[in-house]
Amino acid sequence: MGFAQEKEDDLKLNGVFKRISEDNIFKTAGYYNWGSSIIKESDGKYHLFYSRWKKEYGFTGWLTHSEIAHATSNTPAGPWKYKETVLKGRGVGYWDGITAHNPKIKYFEGKFYLYYIATNMGGKDYAEKELVETAKVGYNHPNWKILRPNQRTGVAVSNSLNGPWNSMEKPLVEPAGPITTLTVNPAIDRGKDGKYYLVVKGDKPNDKNFVRNQAVAISDHPVGPFAIQEKPVIDYMDTEDMSIWFDENRNRFYGVFHAHNFVGLVTSENGMDWEKANNFVVMEKHIERIDGTAIIPDRMERPFIYHENGVPKVLTLAIKKGDESYSVFIPIK
């Protein structure tokens, strides 16, 4: 009975969120902030890795000018203080020549692993002026058709959260199985079997509409090689931005994601066979403040659950409201 109870899918995140204060909102003057991944150091300090890019490039500058930054705090809900920029595009000739975006920070086997996405111009010559033009024009610029499908997931490794970070020379995984075109927005954790389960997003094969699928790739090591599995994680609706963790108390994986109007929750006992969690809808686009007002975002994406020993402590979200984008950190009761 005890073993059965451990495996039960009874995680309930809806209705457990506290109201937020200004300390739980992380903005940077002159920048769009986007997404969050938190890790706790042995000294008790919390470290945040996130994307940011200068507002002068416009919001679609994420594809051309995003960098990965590092901030610190005494609590996982903030307030956060910028410390340094840790990764940028490495330039012509690299898989991650252009941009560094959507990070996930993990600690495995005595090292820190910073998973992220990047792109390149596919061997085409370009100047900075052309990248700025691409950013400002956005989706309709001809370069978008080069940059988007060249997006891949990779990883940088370090012995310390303070770096240096050594990026691998090749992406971790290519599109296959239930995804085509690109492999982006990594989410990873180690299963009870010691294997590593990496969830990435790509386009849904043979779909005329713009629908994204989630796939899982498995490896014996944090840096691969990863083998994409044929069975998708999610292919029954358009979703993005998975974050997964292994819940040690329930002996199963959980994953949060965003759909167009809500944050959802899926689960898996083995990391390969995923299904909707019993409590599927985590949050709709409505964040309550301590002062009684609410944030009603234009966009609410990049959900990430910070947990300690499998117990969720904070939900972080990327928020776009008007011409601002920032991260919120919602404490969990």
Backbone torsions as a table, in degrees:
resi	resn	phi	psi	omega
1	MET	NA	-41.0	179.9
2	GLY	-61.7	-41.3	179.6
3	PHE	-65.0	-41.3	-180.0
4	ALA	-63.4	-41.1	-179.8
5	GLN	-65.6	-36.1	179.0
6	GLU	-61.1	-33.0	-174.9
7	LYS	-91.2	-2.1	-176.0
8	GLU	-68.1	138.4	177.5
9	ASP	-87.6	84.6	-178.9
10	ASP	-121.5	19.2	178.3
11	LEU	-71.7	123.6	-178.0
12	LYS	-122.5	105.9	-179.7
13	LEU	-98.2	-23.9	179.9
14	ASN	-69.5	132.0	178.8
15	GLY	85.6	8.9	-177.0
16	VAL	-108.9	7.9	-172.4
17	PHE	-93.8	135.5	176.5
18	LYS	-79.6	161.7	173.1
19	ARG	-71.5	149.5	-175.7
20	ILE	-101.1	156.0	173.8
21	SER	-114.8	-178.9	177.8
22	GLU	-63.4	-27.2	177.9
23	ASP	-64.3	-21.8	-178.0
24	ASN	-93.1	8.0	179.3
25	ILE	-117.2	127.5	-177.2
26	PHE	-116.2	105.7	177.8
27	LYS	-116.8	155.9	175.8
28	THR	-133.0	122.3	-179.2
29	ALA	-57.9	130.8	176.8
30	GLY	82.6	-0.5	-178.0
31	TYR	-129.7	151.8	160.6
32	TYR	-89.4	125.0	170.3
33	ASN	-96.6	144.5	-174.8
34	TRP	-151.4	119.3	173.2
35	GLY	78.4	158.9	-176.4
36	SER	-151.8	143.1	170.5
37	SER	-141.1	126.4	-170.5
38	ILE	-115.9	142.9	173.2
39	ILE	-141.1	148.7	-179.8
40	LYS	-103.9	129.9	178.5
41	GLU	-84.5	162.1	-176.9
42	SER	-62.5	-21.9	179.0
43	ASP	-84.0	1.8	177.3
44	GLY	94.5	-7.9	179.2
45	LYS	-81.9	149.0	-179.4
46	TYR	-103.0	141.2	-177.5
47	HIS	-122.4	132.5	-178.0
48	LEU	-114.5	131.5	171.7
49	PHE	-117.2	131.2	-171.8
50	TYR	-151.8	166.2	177.4
51	SER	-95.1	149.4	172.0
52	ARG	-156.9	152.7	174.8
53	TRP	-153.1	155.2	-173.5
54	LYS	-68.1	137.6	-178.1
55	LYS	-64.9	-22.5	-178.6
56	GLU	-62.3	-19.9	180.0
57	TYR	-87.7	-8.2	-174.9
58	GLY	85.9	165.3	-174.7
59	PHE	-64.5	-34.5	180.0
60	THR	-73.6	1.6	172.0
61	GLY	-65.6	-5.4	177.6
62	TRP	-60.0	-32.3	-176.6
63	LEU	-78.9	-16.5	-174.7
64	THR	-118.6	-26.6	-170.4
65	HIS	-133.7	9.4	179.3
66	SER	-66.6	145.5	172.8
67	GLU	-130.4	160.6	178.4
68	ILE	-103.3	124.0	-176.7
69	ALA	-113.6	165.9	-174.1
70	HIS	-128.8	127.4	177.2
71	ALA	-129.9	164.4	-178.5
72	THR	-132.8	159.2	179.9
73	SER	-157.9	161.1	174.7
74	ASN	-88.7	-9.4	176.0
75	THR	-137.3	155.1	-179.4
76	PRO	-73.1	-8.5	179.7
77	ALA	-101.9	4.7	179.9
78	GLY	93.6	179.3	5.7
79	PRO	-73.2	151.1	-177.5
80	TRP	-105.5	146.6	177.7
81	LYS	-125.0	124.1	177.7
82	TYR	-57.5	134.2	179.7
83	LYS	-111.4	-49.4	-175.3
84	GLU	-169.0	161.7	168.9
85	THR	-96.3	130.4	-171.3
86	VAL	-108.5	-28.6	-179.3
87	LEU	-141.1	138.5	170.2
88	LYS	-134.7	171.2	172.7
89	GLY	-58.2	139.5	-174.1
90	ARG	-88.9	-5.3	175.3
91	GLY	101.4	-178.2	-175.6
92	VAL	-58.0	136.6	177.2
93	GLY	99.2	-11.2	179.0
94	TYR	-106.2	151.5	175.3
95	TRP	-61.7	-32.3	179.4
96	ASP	-105.6	44.2	-178.5
97	GLY	-64.8	-33.2	-175.8
98	ILE	-122.4	123.3	173.1
99	THR	72.2	159.7	169.6
100	ALA	-145.0	122.8	-161.9
101	HIS	-148.8	158.9	171.9
102	ASN	49.1	64.7	-175.9
103	PRO	-80.9	155.4	166.9
104	LYS	-134.9	125.3	-178.6
105	ILE	-102.1	132.7	-178.9
106	LYS	-139.5	157.7	174.8
107	TYR	-120.8	114.8	179.9
108	PHE	-133.6	134.4	168.3
109	GLU	51.1	40.4	173.7
110	GLY	84.7	5.5	178.4
111	LYS	-133.4	160.9	175.3
112	PHE	-99.9	136.1	-178.2
113	TYR	-121.9	122.1	179.4
114	LEU	-108.8	100.9	179.0
115	TYR	-84.2	140.6	-176.1
116	TYR	-159.6	173.1	176.8
117	ILE	-120.2	155.8	179.0
118	ALA	-158.5	177.2	-180.0
119	THR	-147.7	-178.3	178.7
120	ASN	-155.4	173.6	-176.2
121	MET	-96.6	16.0	173.9
122	GLY	62.5	34.2	179.0
123	GLY	89.2	-7.8	-179.9
124	LYS	-76.2	136.3	176.0
125	ASP	-70.4	146.6	178.9
126	TYR	-158.3	159.3	175.1
127	ALA	-116.8	163.3	179.3
128	GLU	-56.1	-37.1	179.0
129	LYS	-57.5	-38.0	179.7
130	GLU	-70.1	-36.4	176.9
131	LEU	-65.2	-41.0	178.5
132	VAL	-63.2	-42.7	177.7
133	GLU	-62.1	-42.4	178.1
134	THR	-60.1	-44.1	-180.0
135	ALA	-61.3	-44.5	-174.7
136	LYS	-74.0	-33.2	176.8
137	VAL	-76.3	-40.2	176.4
138	GLY	84.4	-142.3	-169.0
139	TYR	-58.1	-26.4	-176.4
140	ASN	-87.6	-4.6	178.6
141	HIS	-72.3	138.6	179.9
142	PRO	-54.6	-32.3	-179.8
143	ASN	-65.9	-22.1	179.4
144	TRP	-59.6	-34.1	-179.3
145	LYS	-73.8	-11.9	173.2
146	ILE	-95.6	-46.8	-173.5
147	LEU	-69.6	-41.5	-176.9
148	ARG	-62.3	-53.1	-177.9
149	PRO	-70.4	-12.2	176.6
150	ASN	-89.5	3.4	178.6
151	GLN	-71.0	133.7	178.4
152	ARG	-140.0	164.9	175.1
153	THR	-98.9	134.1	175.4
154	GLY	-138.9	-170.6	-177.4
155	VAL	-148.5	144.8	170.9
156	ALA	-115.6	143.6	-172.4
157	VAL	-121.5	142.9	177.9
158	SER	-149.5	154.1	173.2
159	ASN	-82.9	-10.3	-175.6
160	SER	-142.9	149.6	174.7
161	LEU	-67.1	-14.9	178.2
162	ASN	-93.8	8.3	177.2
163	GLY	80.2	-171.3	1.0
164	PRO	-71.4	154.4	-179.5
165	TRP	-102.6	125.2	-179.5
166	ASN	-106.6	109.0	-178.9
167	SER	-79.3	138.6	177.0
168	MET	-70.2	153.4	-171.6
169	GLU	-81.8	-10.9	178.4
170	LYS	-133.3	154.6	173.7
171	PRO	-63.2	162.6	-177.7
172	LEU	-79.1	-31.6	-171.9
173	VAL	-156.5	142.2	178.2
174	GLU	-103.3	157.1	178.9
175	PRO	-59.1	136.6	179.2
176	ALA	-166.8	169.0	174.8
177	GLY	58.1	-119.2	-174.7
178	PRO	-82.5	4.7	178.0
179	ILE	-133.9	148.1	175.4
180	THR	-126.0	173.5	167.6
181	THR	77.4	-54.0	-171.8
182	LEU	-152.5	160.9	173.9
183	THR	-130.1	107.7	-172.3
184	VAL	-137.9	171.5	172.1
185	ASN	57.5	63.3	-174.2
186	PRO	-68.2	147.1	170.4
187	ALA	-139.2	132.4	-173.2
188	ILE	-146.9	146.2	168.1
189	ASP	-156.5	165.2	179.4
190	ARG	-93.0	133.6	179.0
191	GLY	-86.5	174.5	179.9
192	LYS	-66.2	-17.7	178.3
193	ASP	-86.4	0.8	179.7
194	GLY	84.2	-4.2	177.9
195	LYS	-85.8	161.9	-178.4
196	TYR	-107.9	129.7	-175.6
197	TYR	-113.0	113.5	-175.7
198	LEU	-111.5	117.9	176.7
199	VAL	-99.6	130.4	177.4
200	VAL	-133.6	157.5	179.5
201	LYS	-103.1	145.5	171.3
202	GLY	-149.7	-174.2	176.3
203	ASP	-81.0	150.5	177.4
204	LYS	-77.2	126.1	-178.2
205	PRO	-63.0	144.1	173.0
206	ASN	57.1	31.5	178.0
207	ASP	-114.4	122.8	-176.4
208	LYS	-74.9	-24.1	175.6
209	ASN	-84.6	165.5	-179.2
210	PHE	-86.3	88.3	-178.0
211	VAL	-122.0	135.8	179.3
212	ARG	-104.2	140.7	175.0
213	ASN	-108.4	159.0	172.6
214	GLN	-113.4	131.4	179.4
215	ALA	-122.3	159.9	176.5
216	VAL	-120.8	137.4	175.9
217	ALA	-121.0	144.5	-172.5
218	ILE	-122.6	142.8	178.7
219	SER	-147.5	160.3	173.7
220	ASP	-85.5	-9.4	-175.4
221	HIS	-135.2	153.1	-178.6
222	PRO	-62.4	-23.3	-178.1
223	VAL	-107.1	10.9	176.7
224	GLY	90.9	-172.1	8.7
225	PRO	-72.2	144.2	179.6
226	PHE	-103.1	139.2	177.4
227	ALA	-113.7	117.3	178.1
228	ILE	-69.8	135.0	178.7
229	GLN	-87.4	151.0	-177.1
230	GLU	-69.7	-31.3	-176.6
231	LYS	-83.0	123.9	-179.9
232	PRO	-71.4	157.5	172.1
233	VAL	-76.0	-48.2	176.5
234	ILE	-139.7	124.9	172.5
235	ASP	-140.2	10.4	-176.0
236	TYR	-98.7	0.2	175.7
237	MET	-163.3	161.8	-179.4
238	ASP	-79.5	117.2	-176.2
239	THR	-137.1	164.1	177.1
240	GLU	-145.7	167.9	160.6
241	ASP	61.6	52.4	175.3
242	MET	-66.7	144.9	164.8
243	SER	-132.1	127.2	-176.6
244	ILE	-119.8	156.8	172.0
245	TRP	-152.7	155.0	175.9
246	PHE	-94.2	118.6	-179.6
247	ASP	-85.2	106.6	-175.8
248	GLU	-68.6	-24.8	-179.0
249	ASN	-76.9	-36.8	-178.4
250	ARG	-100.5	-3.7	175.8
251	ASN	59.6	42.7	-178.8
252	ARG	-156.0	160.1	174.3
253	PHE	-82.9	149.1	166.9
254	TYR	-128.3	154.5	176.3
255	GLY	-144.2	131.7	172.5
256	VAL	-101.9	151.7	179.8
257	PHE	-151.0	168.8	172.3
258	HIS	-116.1	138.2	168.1
259	ALA	-104.2	-164.9	-173.7
260	HIS	-70.4	-31.9	-172.9
261	ASN	-125.2	2.8	-177.0
262	PHE	-159.1	167.1	169.8
263	VAL	-101.9	131.0	-176.9
264	GLY	-117.2	170.4	-175.8
265	LEU	-133.1	127.4	174.3
266	VAL	-122.2	166.1	-175.1
267	THR	-147.0	158.6	179.1
268	SER	-154.6	138.5	176.2
269	GLU	-81.8	-27.7	-173.6
270	ASN	-120.4	1.5	179.9
271	GLY	84.0	-10.3	-178.6
272	MET	-111.1	-39.0	-177.0
273	ASP	-103.4	103.9	-174.7
274	TRP	-106.4	148.7	177.7
275	GLU	-147.4	164.9	175.0
276	LYS	-60.1	135.9	175.5
277	ALA	-69.6	159.6	178.3
278	ASN	-59.6	-34.4	174.4
279	ASN	-108.0	83.4	-166.1
280	PHE	-75.3	-43.4	-177.4
281	VAL	-90.8	115.4	-177.6
282	VAL	-85.7	-46.3	-174.9
283	MET	-161.0	141.0	171.4
284	GLU	-96.1	176.8	-171.8
285	LYS	-77.7	73.7	-176.4
286	HIS	-160.4	114.6	-178.1
287	ILE	-120.3	121.1	-174.8
288	GLU	-88.7	139.3	176.9
289	ARG	-99.6	160.5	177.9
290	ILE	-61.5	-33.7	-176.7
291	ASP	-78.4	4.2	177.3
292	GLY	94.3	-10.8	175.8
293	THR	-85.2	177.5	-179.2
294	ALA	-141.1	151.5	170.6
295	ILE	-94.5	121.7	174.5
296	ILE	-110.6	96.3	-170.1
297	PRO	-73.6	153.4	166.4
298	ASP	-72.2	-41.3	176.3
299	ARG	-136.2	140.4	179.1
300	MET	-136.8	104.2	-169.1
301	GLU	-136.5	-172.2	176.7
302	ARG	49.6	48.9	177.8
303	PRO	-65.0	141.3	178.0
304	PHE	-145.4	129.6	175.9
305	ILE	-99.4	118.4	170.1
306	TYR	-88.4	126.3	-179.5
307	HIS	-129.8	156.9	171.2
308	GLU	-123.3	120.5	-176.8
309	ASN	54.8	38.6	177.0
310	GLY	84.1	-4.8	-178.5
311	VAL	-96.0	116.3	-179.1
312	PRO	-63.1	132.5	-179.2
313	LYS	-114.8	-37.9	-174.8
314	VAL	-145.2	137.9	168.4
315	LEU	-104.2	123.8	175.4
316	THR	-108.5	147.5	-178.1
317	LEU	-141.3	148.1	170.6
318	ALA	-93.0	129.6	-175.6
319	ILE	-118.9	132.7	169.0
320	LYS	-117.9	125.9	-179.8
321	LYS	-139.6	110.6	-175.0
322	GLY	62.8	-130.2	179.8
323	ASP	-100.8	24.9	174.6
324	GLU	-115.5	144.0	166.4
325	SER	-137.3	141.1	-171.9
326	TYR	-158.8	170.5	178.3
327	SER	-105.7	140.7	172.0
328	VAL	-116.0	149.0	-177.0
329	PHE	-126.9	105.8	-172.5
330	ILE	-101.0	112.0	178.7
331	PRO	-64.0	144.8	179.1
332	ILE	-103.2	131.6	-178.4
333	LYS	-61.9	NA	NA
